[in-house]
Amino acid sequence: MKKIIIGFIAIAALAGCSTLQSIVRSTLPYTATLIIPASTSTGTARSAVSQASSVDQLFGTKTNSQIKEVRIASARIEASNPSSQNLGVFSSVKLYLSRSDGSGEVLVAQRSDVSASSGSSLVLDIDNSRFLDDIIKSSSARLRMEYVLRNQLNTDVSVRASLGFSSAPAQ
């Protein structure tokens, strides 16, 4: 009888650990700052690039072996300098994630109908149809923002991209 109770407790503890890991590891945040120069012309597609860190660098060692099925869960951009900058200066925005050398680039979020009165924050439409494991688990990654300006900027603008990734425990 003791062995059955101990066995039951051991199984419950193991199941609890994977459930806890699933809750803790279900969303991985990432932010990057991108600079939009004031000299950028309006009406043409331009790009800004920011290097990203690996999941291990962001969340500690051995994370690569603990997660799988990584997908984009949320994406937003917000003006960080000047913080009051209206993001309605953009007519469209696309965010691409790739390995640091630019290979394997994937469109993860976009907004093609940016309102002229968007304010200083903009939620993007995500494309979570693809797993991003190979990019997120690589030694380094790159975030590229492709944008079209509606209005000329008076000063360089820093935009912070905040991405959330969902994952499952590797078990």
HUSULHU-V541587 format. One record per residue. N is the residue number from 0. RES is the residue in one small letter. SS is DSSP state (H for helix, E for strand, - for the rest). PHI is phi in radians with two decimals (999 if undefined). PSI is psi in whole degrees, 0 to 359 (* if undefined). Layout:
# HUSULHU-V541587
{{N/RES/SS/PHI/PSI} {N/RES/SS/PHI/PSI}}
This chain:
# HUSULHU-V541587
{{0/m/-/999/320} {1/k/H/-1.06/319} {2/k/H/-1.12/322} {3/i/H/-1.17/316} {4/i/H/-1.13/315} {5/i/H/-1.10/319} {6/g/H/-1.08/317} {7/f/H/-1.10/317} {8/i/H/-1.11/319} {9/a/H/-1.11/316} {10/i/H/-1.14/318} {11/a/H/-1.11/320} {12/a/H/-1.15/317} {13/l/H/-1.13/317} {14/a/H/-1.12/321} {15/g/H/-1.12/322} {16/c/H/-1.13/316} {17/s/H/-1.21/326} {18/t/H/-1.15/316} {19/l/H/-1.09/317} {20/q/H/-1.07/320} {21/s/H/-1.09/318} {22/i/H/-1.17/314} {23/v/H/-1.18/319} {24/r/-/-1.65/7} {25/s/-/-1.24/333} {26/t/E/-2.29/126} {27/l/E/-1.95/117} {28/p/E/-1.50/153} {29/y/E/-2.61/136} {30/t/E/-2.23/147} {31/a/E/-2.48/147} {32/t/E/-1.86/131} {33/l/E/-2.11/140} {34/i/E/-1.84/128} {35/i/E/-1.87/111} {36/p/-/-1.20/145} {37/a/-/-1.11/337} {38/s/-/-1.38/358} {39/t/-/-1.14/132} {40/s/-/-1.38/155} {41/t/-/-1.51/156} {42/g/-/1.41/356} {43/t/-/-2.10/147} {44/a/E/-1.24/130} {45/r/E/-2.28/167} {46/s/E/-2.31/149} {47/a/E/-2.25/140} {48/v/E/-2.18/143} {49/s/E/-2.38/132} {50/q/E/-1.32/143} {51/a/E/-1.98/165} {52/s/E/-1.72/163} {53/s/-/-1.28/165} {54/v/H/-1.05/321} {55/d/H/-1.04/318} {56/q/H/-1.21/327} {57/l/H/-1.39/323} {58/f/H/-2.15/11} {59/g/-/1.73/170} {60/t/-/-1.27/159} {61/k/-/1.17/12} {62/t/-/-1.18/322} {63/n/-/-0.95/322} {64/s/-/-1.42/351} {65/q/-/-1.77/351} {66/i/E/-2.20/157} {67/k/E/-2.70/173} {68/e/E/0.91/52} {69/v/E/-1.39/128} {70/r/E/-2.34/159} {71/i/E/-1.26/136} {72/a/E/-2.00/330} {73/s/E/-2.77/155} {74/a/E/-2.68/136} {75/r/E/-2.63/155} {76/i/E/-2.16/149} {77/e/E/-2.53/147} {78/a/E/-1.23/129} {79/s/E/-1.94/335} {80/n/E/-2.70/110} {81/p/-/-1.24/143} {82/s/-/-1.21/342} {83/s/-/-1.60/4} {84/q/-/-1.06/128} {85/n/-/-1.37/122} {86/l/H/-1.35/4} {87/g/H/-1.19/354} {88/v/H/-1.19/341} {89/f/E/-1.56/139} {90/s/E/-1.68/335} {91/s/E/-2.69/153} {92/v/E/-2.49/135} {93/k/E/-2.32/138} {94/l/E/-1.97/129} {95/y/E/-2.07/141} {96/l/E/-2.03/137} {97/s/E/-2.64/174} {98/r/E/-1.18/165} {99/s/-/-1.04/334} {100/d/-/-1.51/3} {101/g/-/1.59/354} {102/s/-/-1.36/154} {103/g/-/1.19/28} {104/e/-/-1.11/135} {105/v/E/-2.29/132} {106/l/E/-1.26/120} {107/v/E/-1.89/336} {108/a/E/-2.79/155} {109/q/E/-2.81/164} {110/r/E/-2.62/117} {111/s/-/-1.81/353} {112/d/-/-2.12/52} {113/v/-/-1.17/127} {114/s/-/-1.29/145} {115/a/-/-1.14/343} {116/s/-/-2.05/50} {117/s/-/-1.29/337} {118/g/-/1.52/196} {119/s/-/-1.63/6} {120/s/E/-2.43/144} {121/l/E/-2.49/121} {122/v/E/-1.48/133} {123/l/-/-1.77/155} {124/d/E/-1.42/127} {125/i/E/-1.64/158} {126/d/-/-2.11/96} {127/n/-/-1.77/31} {128/s/-/-1.40/351} {129/r/-/-2.17/147} {130/f/-/-1.37/142} {131/l/-/-1.99/18} {132/d/H/-0.91/311} {133/d/H/-1.10/329} {134/i/H/-1.40/310} {135/i/H/-1.11/324} {136/k/-/-1.53/357} {137/s/-/-1.25/166} {138/s/-/-1.12/330} {139/s/E/-2.74/157} {140/a/E/-2.33/173} {141/r/E/-2.38/136} {142/l/E/-1.91/126} {143/r/E/-2.10/129} {144/m/E/-1.88/120} {145/e/E/-1.75/131} {146/y/E/-2.50/158} {147/v/E/-2.20/125} {148/l/E/-1.45/138} {149/r/-/-1.53/320} {150/n/-/-2.20/152} {151/q/-/-1.19/141} {152/l/-/-1.53/147} {153/n/-/-1.53/335} {154/t/-/-2.57/162} {155/d/-/-1.04/141} {156/v/E/-2.10/130} {157/s/E/-1.68/129} {158/v/E/-2.08/130} {159/r/E/-1.73/122} {160/a/E/-1.67/127} {161/s/E/-2.01/116} {162/l/E/-1.99/142} {163/g/E/-2.06/133} {164/f/E/-2.02/136} {165/s/E/-1.74/151} {166/s/E/-2.60/168} {167/a/E/-2.05/152} {168/p/E/-1.20/141} {169/a/-/-1.26/328} {170/q/-/0.90/*}}
